[in-house]
Amino acid sequence: METLVFIFSFSALGILYAMNTNPVLQEPYTILGVGVAVLVVVFLFYFLITRGNPPKDLLFFVFAEFSFTCIIDLVSALEYDGLISGFMEFYQKTGEPYLGTSYAIMMCYWDGIAHFIMYLIMISRITDRKAYRTIGLFWAGSLSANMSVFITGIVAGKYASEINPAFWINFLFLLMPIIGAITIFTRPQDRPRIGGYNAMQVQTMKLIWRPKDMILLVLLFVSMAFTVLRGLVALDSPLEACSLYLRQYEPYLKDPVGYPRVMMLHFLFYGLPMLGAFAYGLLKPACTWMLDWTVFCAGFMIQCQWAHIGGSLHPRTTAPFRIPNDAFWSVLVLNLLYTATPILVALRVHSNPYFFLKINPFPGQTGLPNSEEKDTKYKDK
């Protein structure tokens, strides 16, 4: 099935070429109508070909539908970068002109490559009746961050006066990952989250004997401070530290397109609480929610930072808003470290999850290791 999805998705090229060569199809409301019609036709196509063996998971149709639109986003990015031509000139004028911003171009590359690969993997696993919880949560975090920043940036930036009817289709792409995340979060777990003796042993270890967790905590606290700093910059704080950082390190945060500022506010109001919660989860044992939320946050963070770093370096970003040459490597390393932190936390949680499992004591046990239980009984006597 994933092979069929892969091949069928590229039929989007034919539709784009036909619209680009037919002026009748290039009117703003016509573009909206054609877009909705194409989405309906794609859904009906997959619905009909799976009637004999319908997928048990309805998210299959979401992934198949969105894999089709991934090709459109990839074509858009390639055409704006001058690597291809003849497909999207009409859409750049009467469709969504803000797709030509550096942020949107990097966003489209992510959608056309990373999300497309995720869709094929998830479709394959659904077809084989296998679980896909981890990659599904990663996708949900990535796409929800993608679209929430994109839509908010449009209405808050300089392109707010250039909104055409095609803009409203974006709300479908914001709604679906939210529904997908809720669906995946509420499903039964892929594996038991109850630990035994190994979990009991790990959870009694003090932090000093968990050096990897100590390093992750330091990275989380640094990331939280970095989040607050850039959030205050986005809020036009008069603090000297904010002015200095904006002027000498990341002037891109004030790019009038609006996306960098919106993203920093997303990090401040959504990312900061999650980073704080992860620090708590590394200190407090049996936080089973860490297994899911670290993956969701990793998808959220890597998509945002990919678009942010790429946008700040892209040639379409005007010179006054690019990273100054003398601060280039320090800003790049700091942003990459900021991106890596939630990913490293997610990898740590899933590679050795004993600390995050709940303990189900065996009969006669109180949940304490044997030596501690005996000491407690002795003191009671």
JOQUILIN-V697894 format. One record per residue. N is the residue number from 1. PSI is psi as a letter, one per 20 degrees, with the letter a starting at -180 (999 if undefined). Layout:
n={N;N}
psi={PSI;PSI}
This chain:
n={1;2;3;4;5;6;7;8;9;10;11;12;13;14;15;16;17;18;19;20;21;22;23;24;25;26;27;28;29;30;31;32;33;34;35;36;37;38;39;40;41;42;43;44;45;46;47;48;49;50;51;52;53;54;55;56;57;58;59;60;61;62;63;64;65;66;67;68;69;70;71;72;73;74;75;76;77;78;79;80;81;82;83;84;85;86;87;88;89;90;91;92;93;94;95;96;97;98;99;100;101;102;103;104;105;106;107;108;109;110;111;112;113;114;115;116;117;118;119;120;121;122;123;124;125;126;127;128;129;130;131;132;133;134;135;136;137;138;139;140;141;142;143;144;145;146;147;148;149;150;151;152;153;154;155;156;157;158;159;160;161;162;163;164;165;166;167;168;169;170;171;172;173;174;175;176;177;178;179;180;181;182;183;184;185;186;187;188;189;190;191;192;193;194;195;196;197;198;199;200;201;202;203;204;205;206;207;208;209;210;211;212;213;214;215;216;217;218;219;220;221;222;223;224;225;226;227;228;229;230;231;232;233;234;235;236;237;238;239;240;241;242;243;244;245;246;247;248;249;250;251;252;253;254;255;256;257;258;259;260;261;262;263;264;265;266;267;268;269;270;271;272;273;274;275;276;277;278;279;280;281;282;283;284;285;286;287;288;289;290;291;292;293;294;295;296;297;298;299;300;301;302;303;304;305;306;307;308;309;310;311;312;313;314;315;316;317;318;319;320;321;322;323;324;325;326;327;328;329;330;331;332;333;334;335;336;337;338;339;340;341;342;343;344;345;346;347;348;349;350;351;352;353;354;355;356;357;358;359;360;361;362;363;364;365;366;367;368;369;370;371;372;373;374;375;376;377;378;379;380;381}
psi={g;h;g;g;g;g;g;h;h;i;i;h;g;g;g;g;g;g;h;h;i;o;h;h;j;j;q;g;h;h;g;g;g;g;g;g;g;g;h;g;g;g;g;h;g;h;g;g;i;j;h;h;m;q;q;h;o;i;i;g;h;g;g;g;g;h;h;g;h;h;h;g;g;g;g;g;g;h;h;h;j;j;h;r;r;j;h;j;h;h;h;h;g;j;e;n;h;i;i;i;q;h;g;h;g;h;g;h;g;g;g;i;f;g;h;g;g;g;g;h;g;h;g;g;h;g;h;j;l;q;q;k;g;g;h;g;h;g;g;g;g;g;h;h;g;g;h;h;g;g;g;h;h;g;i;i;a;i;j;h;i;k;p;r;h;i;h;i;h;h;h;h;i;h;g;g;h;g;g;g;g;g;g;g;h;i;q;q;q;h;q;q;k;p;r;c;g;g;h;g;g;h;i;i;p;r;h;h;j;m;h;g;h;g;g;h;g;g;h;g;h;g;h;g;g;h;g;g;g;h;g;h;g;h;j;l;p;j;q;h;h;g;g;g;g;g;h;i;g;m;i;h;i;j;p;i;h;h;g;g;g;g;g;h;h;g;g;g;i;g;g;g;h;g;g;h;h;h;g;g;h;i;h;o;r;k;n;h;i;h;h;g;h;h;g;g;h;g;g;g;g;h;g;g;h;g;h;g;g;g;h;h;i;q;h;i;p;q;g;i;j;r;p;q;h;i;j;g;h;g;g;g;g;g;h;h;h;h;g;h;g;h;g;h;g;g;g;g;g;h;h;n;j;h;h;j;q;q;p;n;q;r;p;i;q;j;i;q;q;g;g;h;g;g;h;g;h;g;h;h;999}
